[in-house]
Amino acid sequence: MSPPPSDDADRDRILARRAIFVSTALAALGCSSQSTPQQNPPPDGSVVTAPSSSTAPTTSAAPTASAPSTLRKWDDVMAAAPPLDIAPKLNDADKQDLEQLKQRLTPTYDALAAAWKGVPTSCGPKDCAKEWSAAADAIHQARDAIKPSLCGTYGGIAYRQRLAEHEAFLFAITKELEDGLTDASMKLGDATTWPRMVSRPPLPQPCLKCAMPREPGVVGGTGILSLSFEDGSSTLTPEAEEALKLVPLEAALVIRGHADPGEADAAKLSLARAEAVKKVLVKKGAKAKNLTVVAIGADLPIASSKTPEGKAKNRRVEFAFPPEAAK
């Protein structure tokens, strides 16, 4: 089947998007006080599974198991994924938080992996509706899993830092999957079926009254304040010195030092980084008795250690408010 002329494809795409826009606007008008299913991940870390975005029959033609050629291999994608593993030596509070995050996101990654590998290249979304619809559902499940809670983000520093990395990563790879399948469906001569599957208007959200969670540590910019260090160094960079202006000198703080798993003598290096930060804060006027230094070593990376960007994020110091002190 040859692709439709470009003007027909553009016309169909515009009409489909107009219909989606109207339905989205109508759905967004209400703030329902009834028992509408919540699309945000609840604070307990459970995963909200998105309803099927297609009513197409579940039978399909025999597909080819390979992913569309415009997509990278799944193993290459996951090479840059933030970690979900939990080091045995972590303190109990961090372990509990990270276990909840792992339980929340593991089904999401499993569904995306199956979709990434399973959508056929030789069978379009009309003929292989089951596989394509599963991909749309996986995309929505991932995006629902990383939506911020209506009542804010709960959990400690470790949870929030890793969650932020997974949010950015899942947003990027779901867009890559959606765009790759758009290209594949266009090559198969179908410009409208996949957009209808993957475009889902939001459901009305319930009207909630809830207390915002207390921040577990010093916040800077868009999240938990984190000072980055050069590879193998405990010397504060000019950027880190500037960021220290956001640290309240009168507060009691736990200074948590970290190293990337690829750095030598990670425990000693993470301690040196935390001690260097404490020394500067005391010079600025903070009371030494209010500052507790904790060396976490390389047991709590928040980003992939297989990329330079991830390694830089793992070489860090952050500031927790007691009683989140690591034991």
C-alpha positions in Angstrom: 0.0 0.0 0.0 1.5 3.3 -1.1 1.4 6.3 1.2 -1.4 8.9 0.6 -0.5 12.2 -1.1 1.0 14.7 1.2 -1.9 17.1 1.1 -4.4 14.3 2.0 -2.2 13.2 4.9 -1.9 16.8 6.1 -5.7 17.2 5.9 -6.4 14.0 7.8 -3.8 14.9 10.4 -5.3 18.4 10.9 -8.9 17.0 11.2 -7.7 14.4 13.8 -6.0 17.0 15.8 -9.0 19.3 15.8 -11.2 16.5 17.1 -8.6 15.7 19.8 -8.4 19.4 20.8 -12.2 19.7 21.2 -12.5 16.6 23.3 -9.5 17.6 25.4 -11.0 21.1 26.0 -14.3 19.6 27.1 -12.6 17.2 29.5 -10.5 19.9 31.0 -13.5 22.2 31.8 -14.6 20.3 34.9 -13.1 19.7 38.3 -15.2 16.7 39.2 -16.0 16.2 42.9 -17.3 12.7 42.1 -15.2 9.6 42.3 -13.4 10.2 39.1 -10.3 7.9 38.7 -7.2 9.9 39.6 -4.6 9.9 36.8 -1.7 11.0 39.1 0.4 8.5 41.0 -0.8 8.3 44.6 1.6 9.0 47.4 1.9 5.4 48.3 4.0 4.7 45.2 1.4 2.6 43.4 1.1 2.8 39.6 -2.0 4.0 37.9 -2.6 1.9 34.8 -4.1 3.8 32.0 -7.2 2.5 30.4 -7.0 1.3 26.8 -6.9 4.2 24.3 -8.4 2.1 21.5 -11.6 0.0 21.2 -10.1 -1.9 18.3 -10.4 -5.7 18.3 -7.7 -7.6 20.0 -7.1 -9.9 17.1 -4.3 -9.0 14.8 -2.3 -10.2 11.9 1.0 -12.0 12.6 3.5 -9.2 13.4 7.2 -9.0 12.9 8.9 -8.9 16.2 11.4 -6.2 15.4 10.9 -2.5 16.4 10.5 0.2 13.8 13.8 1.1 12.2 13.6 4.7 13.4 13.8 3.6 17.0 17.1 2.7 18.8 17.6 -0.7 20.4 16.0 -0.9 23.8 19.3 -1.9 25.4 20.8 1.3 24.1 17.9 3.4 25.5 18.3 1.8 28.9 22.0 2.5 29.0 21.2 6.1 29.9 18.4 5.2 32.3 18.5 6.4 35.9 19.1 3.6 38.4 16.4 1.9 40.4 18.6 -0.5 42.3 19.0 -0.1 46.1 22.4 -0.5 47.9 22.2 -2.8 50.9 24.3 -0.3 53.0 21.8 2.6 52.7 20.0 3.8 55.8 16.5 2.5 56.4 14.7 5.7 55.4 16.3 6.0 52.0 15.8 2.2 51.4 12.1 2.5 52.1 11.6 5.5 49.9 13.6 4.0 47.0 11.8 0.6 47.3 8.5 2.5 46.8 9.9 4.2 43.7 11.2 0.9 42.3 7.8 -0.7 42.8 6.1 2.3 41.2 8.2 2.5 38.1 9.3 -1.1 37.3 5.9 -2.1 35.7 6.1 1.1 33.7 9.6 0.2 32.3 8.5 -3.3 31.6 5.5 -2.2 29.6 7.6 0.3 27.6 10.2 -2.4 26.9 7.5 -4.8 25.6 6.0 -2.0 23.4 9.4 -0.8 22.1 10.3 -4.4 21.0 6.9 -5.7 20.0 5.3 -3.2 17.6 5.7 -4.6 14.1 7.2 -2.8 11.2 5.4 -4.6 8.5 1.9 -4.4 9.9 0.2 -1.1 10.4 -2.0 0.1 13.4 -5.2 -1.0 11.6 -4.2 -4.5 10.9 -2.1 -5.1 14.1 -4.3 -3.0 16.4 -3.5 -5.1 19.5 0.3 -4.4 19.4 -0.1 -0.7 18.5 -2.8 -0.2 21.1 -0.5 -1.8 23.7 2.2 0.7 22.8 -0.2 3.6 23.2 -1.3 2.3 26.6 2.4 1.9 27.7 3.1 5.5 26.7 0.1 6.7 28.8 1.0 4.5 31.7 4.5 6.0 31.8 3.3 9.6 31.5 0.7 9.0 34.2 3.3 7.4 36.5 5.5 10.5 36.4 2.7 13.1 36.8 3.1 15.1 40.0 0.6 14.2 42.7 -2.2 16.7 43.2 -1.1 17.0 46.8 2.6 17.5 46.0 5.6 15.2 46.1 6.2 13.1 49.2 9.3 11.2 50.2 12.9 12.2 51.2 15.8 13.6 49.3 16.9 10.3 47.7 13.3 9.6 46.4 12.8 13.1 45.0 16.2 13.2 43.3 15.8 9.9 41.6 12.1 10.6 40.7 13.2 13.9 39.0 15.7 12.0 36.9 13.2 9.3 35.9 10.6 11.9 35.1 12.9 13.6 32.6 14.0 10.2 31.1 10.5 8.8 30.7 9.3 11.9 29.1 12.1 11.8 26.6 11.8 8.1 25.7 7.9 8.1 25.5 8.2 11.0 23.0 10.9 9.1 21.1 8.6 6.0 20.9 5.5 8.1 19.9 7.5 9.9 17.2 9.1 6.6 15.9 5.7 4.9 15.6 4.3 8.0 13.9 7.1 7.7 11.3 6.5 3.9 10.9 2.7 4.3 10.5 3.3 7.0 7.8 5.6 4.7 5.9 2.9 2.1 6.0 0.4 4.5 4.5 -1.7 5.3 7.6 -1.5 8.8 8.8 -4.5 8.9 11.2 -5.0 5.6 13.1 -1.9 5.9 15.4 -2.5 9.6 16.3 -6.1 8.6 17.4 -4.7 5.7 19.5 -2.0 7.7 21.3 -3.9 11.0 21.7 -6.1 10.7 24.8 -7.9 13.6 26.4 -7.3 14.0 30.1 -10.0 12.8 32.5 -11.6 15.3 34.9 -9.6 15.5 38.1 -11.2 15.3 41.5 -11.3 18.4 43.7 -9.0 17.6 46.6 -8.1 19.3 49.8 -4.8 18.2 51.1 -1.8 19.5 53.0 1.4 20.1 51.0 4.3 17.9 52.2 7.2 19.4 54.1 10.4 19.8 52.1 13.0 17.2 53.2 16.0 19.4 52.4 17.2 22.7 50.9 15.5 23.4 47.6 17.2 25.3 44.8 16.0 26.0 41.3 13.4 23.4 40.4 14.3 20.7 43.0 16.5 19.6 45.8 19.7 21.7 45.9 22.7 19.7 44.8 26.3 20.8 44.5 28.3 19.1 41.7 32.0 18.3 41.8 34.7 17.5 39.2 35.7 13.9 38.8 37.9 12.7 41.7 37.8 16.2 43.4 36.5 17.5 46.6 37.2 21.2 45.7 34.1 23.3 45.3 33.6 24.7 41.8 32.6 28.3 41.3 29.1 27.1 40.5 29.0 25.2 43.8 30.2 28.3 45.7 27.4 30.4 44.1 24.8 27.7 45.0 25.8 27.8 48.6 24.1 31.2 48.9 20.8 29.3 48.9 21.7 27.4 52.1 20.2 28.9 55.3 23.1 29.4 57.6 20.9 29.3 60.7 19.3 25.9 60.0 20.3 22.5 61.3 21.4 20.5 58.3 22.7 17.1 57.4 25.4 17.5 54.7 25.2 14.3 52.5 28.3 13.6 50.4 28.2 11.3 47.3 30.5 9.9 44.7 29.9 8.3 41.3 30.3 4.5 41.3 33.2 4.9 38.8 35.3 7.1 41.1 38.1 5.6 43.1 37.8 5.4 46.9 34.2 6.6 46.8 33.6 6.5 50.6 36.6 8.7 51.3 35.9 11.1 48.5 32.2 11.6 49.5 33.3 12.4 53.0 35.9 14.9 51.8 33.2 16.6 49.7 30.8 16.9 52.6 33.6 18.2 54.9 34.7 20.8 52.4 31.1 22.1 52.1 30.8 22.2 55.9 34.1 24.2 56.2 32.8 26.8 53.8 29.5 27.2 55.5 31.2 27.6 58.9 33.3 30.4 57.4 30.1 32.0 56.1 28.6 32.1 59.6 26.9 28.7 60.2 27.4 27.0 63.6 29.5 23.9 63.3 27.3 22.1 65.9 24.2 22.5 63.6 26.0 20.7 60.7 26.1 16.9 60.5 28.3 15.4 57.9 27.3 12.0 56.3 29.4 10.1 53.7 27.2 7.9 51.5 29.9 7.0 49.1 28.7 5.6 45.7 25.7 3.8 47.2 23.1 6.3 46.0 23.6 7.4 42.4 20.6 9.3 41.0 21.6 9.1 37.3 23.2 6.7 34.9 26.9 6.1 35.5 27.3 5.2 31.8 27.1 8.8 30.5 29.2 11.9 31.4 26.1 13.8 32.3 24.9 11.1 34.7 28.3 10.8 36.3 28.4 14.6 37.0 25.0 14.4 38.7 26.2 11.5 40.9 29.2 13.5 42.2 27.3 15.7 44.6 26.5 17.1 48.0 23.0 17.9 49.2 21.5 19.3 52.4 18.8 17.4 54.4 16.7 18.7 57.3 16.7 16.4 60.4 15.4 13.9 61.2 16.3 12.6 57.7 19.9 12.1 58.9 21.5 8.9 57.5 22.3 6.5 60.3 
